């Protein structure tokens, strides 16, 4: 399908409303990044999302947009509660896949000589890889508590401190979770995967703050140049995947009962006010809470590992959570559309919420400065910390990008990496990486992704979020 694309300004592109589209499409990009977007089917997916009932504003795409299941990855869309829909394809299989950044009192010169030792210890202590399981074995009753309480469950069980909750989006617990709507298969898959990193693009990385862009905000975030940080990227594991799969199948079976036609069966959905829609939201909240508990436990084990390897105390390490954000989620929020404040369900698939200072959903800790927005690179590339902007409320339902975005499929990346030693190439750059899967480093090599600095620059210049700091990797563990 040939998609008409009109340039609105230097960083925004419009897909004009046509045919059965209910709203236009709006893509945040620049001249170079948009070329890659034109080469896959992600623009078709933006157009398809724009046909769904109850959508308001625009069908949006962030600069890291690429082809996904149903919605493009990097897609954002908001739907009226009374007539709109919820679509698992607009959330993703890895529900509440997200990022967590920790600051420390350590500096780069203290860590560089011991980075191999540190990464090896983290690799040994933190389960990772496809189907990985950890030392935590949950009973069904305890797993249901995790699904209801999220990060609070982890803290109640000794994995962290109460103040971590204020530094976690939604305080680490999404309301409305109901484990009674989950399948036995989903519950079974979640029983032994809590506290595991997973595979693919998930990672735990030791980084150094290379550059500060905004001294005032960086100070509020307790960031300084030369500082060691720890970045975690993980989600709800097989538990969330199974929940997504279960509800996609049920919604797909009932597509013929709906009063509207879907342009793509991968956009299977249900009205937000229907029993099926409400059950999906309750199940999605369970997976979101599981993911927050998972990252909380991973952070705790990373802290313990660093203290043991370096033979230092908690006071010497001072590893504190800066913030935890999710980027595969649907949330009920209030937004202003066409001058009217309305309640909508915002789908963010491969997109990060970016609230400006003073917003009512911000914790008091960051109310005066704005929400930390965490944008990871991957192994050989830099990551960024940004802060939410007022303009994002008007343009993107307070949303930003979530990463670099793929330009090569995993099979293409493996083919491109044939005959190469990716870990040796990274080590030559001073980055030490260990991975569980044999193909992981090839699938996730840096050139499989867009230039994250360009993606972040578009977000910054379009006013969705403002750059605060750039972090570069020293070492990482992968699944």
Order of alpha helices (4+ residues) and beta strands (2+ residues): beta-beta-beta-alpha-alpha-beta-beta-beta-beta-alpha-alpha-alpha-alpha-alpha-beta-alpha-beta-alpha-beta-alpha-alpha-beta-beta-beta-beta-beta-beta-alpha-beta-alpha-alpha-beta-alpha-alpha-beta
